[in-house]
């Protein structure tokens, strides 16, 4: 009896374990997903991809948690989405079947759904491709350019019709007709000949003038300053580009998180249209930090504090502090810089701003020691979205100790710069270009200073080669005219080597050699850099690069030397800019040997 009882308990325990294992297996088994299929005979790969992207029922059915109700709702909406994808490519006579477990989705009642759907099948007969027999839109404003695809004989894509209508409306708006409307539309499909007769009518409406800028909501920036910065040309003929420029001016101040300009629905009796401005203020204060590391130059740390609306007029005050050369091993010591700058937008008209600046700097470089103080005022000018300029009058005092001895210099500086920037991303560009030009006459006011001018140029070009490769190139140029090397601060002369010029060569390792082994900066400089940036997967990228630099004793080259370096880098994209790690070694020249490492944020250029 005891043995039978033991046997029963054992069987009971085994049964309990089996039930537990089955329950565990069921709980950990992957959720069930339906079988999906899309068939479109004769469709190109591009069309098939577009149809699959439009068919949300396929995505819903493949998901592990989709219910029958979810799949049916997506399938019913897919009829319209698939028709839209086909119309966009000129197919106006398609036959579409969406079957759920063999039943047409359009015929299934939501009240009679099965517990689950095991199979989703989409069969599409795209039919013939239609062409335009008539492609007409009128009246058009002078100079309006219609899309090339909107013409008799061209594939009758619905997107071509839409783009033609948009181009016609844009043409009249550019001519001052802000209230242009799309009027009569006649679009007829002739199925026997597979043609589309498309006739669109436009109603231009009257020529409109800009009215007042009406400020809606509240902002810490005073209303009169909002109007001055926007620079809306009240009383002048409407121009959509002028409206966009007003919005851009407000965005450039950095004082606002969002800016929107809305056109009034109706015109006043004089044919003027008011514009309503809505802005959302950004946080008035901001604090930022930065860091870079070089195996030879050491650590560089920087920080800034920014006030975006100092006096209620979108004035921007910024303090910058930086220290570099911490722990460096290649000559020199630690460098310090403290600077402030106050900017006031719309100082003389909406596109000209005013700024005042002051800075003190201590530079402990391999071949010189320099203490500098500068202050001055200037103007900024925005010419377009991509083109801007700046001019200033500065007073500069420098105390210098280098291989030419110790001396002090006082200069009046007149720096003028111009930049053209159409890069698609400032921290991680994949296309576009950048050009910066500068000329700075300097006038000797005391000490051992000499008068002359300094020229600089920085040109960068970026080109995408497919989806994963970006080629980037950079050319730098500099020249000091009129003054000798002993008459200008070393910071205005040129050196080469390090992260900003030639990676793989020690910092400022290329200079002008003097008798007795002494060195000074050059009066001319050329820098060349090339990179191939390759995206690998997710946020990871690899870079191959090569840099070269030239420093000359004369203003236009002549007596000087070249050196070069090359290496590989790793990039990790953080969303706000890549983290950069570069490893480089010398390739040419006699200024260095060994491997160097550079770590920072953002691309090298």
Buried (B, 14 or more C-beta within 10 A) or exposed (E): EEEEEEEEEEEEEEEEEEEEEEEEEEEEEEEEEBEBEBEBEEBEEEBBEBBBEBBBBBBBBBBEEBBBEBBBBBBBBBBEBBBEBBBBBBBBBBEBBBBBBEEEBEEBEEEEBEEEBBEBBBBBBBBEBBBBBEBBBEEBBEEBEBBEBBBBEBBBBBBBBEBBBEBBBBBBBBBBBBBBEBEEEEBEBEEEEBBBBBBBBBEBBEBBBBBBBEBEEEBEBBEEBBBBBBBBBBEEBBBEEBBEBBBBBBBBBBBBEEBEBEBBEEBEEEBBBBBBBBBEBBEEEEEEEEEBBBBBBBBBBBBBBBBBBBEEBBBBBBBBBBBBBBEBEBBBBBBBBBBBBBBBBBBEEBBBBBBBBBBBBBBBBBBBBBBBEBBBEBBBBBEEEBBBBBBBEBEBBBBBBBBBEEBBBBBBBBBBBBBBBBBEEEBBBBEBBBBBBBBBBBBBBEBBBBBBBBBBBBBBBBEBEEEEBBBBBBBBBBBBBBBEBBBBBBBBBBBBBBBBBBBBBBBBBBBBEBEEEEBBBBBBBBBBBBBBBBBEEEEEBEBEBBBBBBBBBBBEBEEBBBBBBBBEBBBEBEEEBBBBBBBBBBBBBEBBEEEBBBBBBBBBB
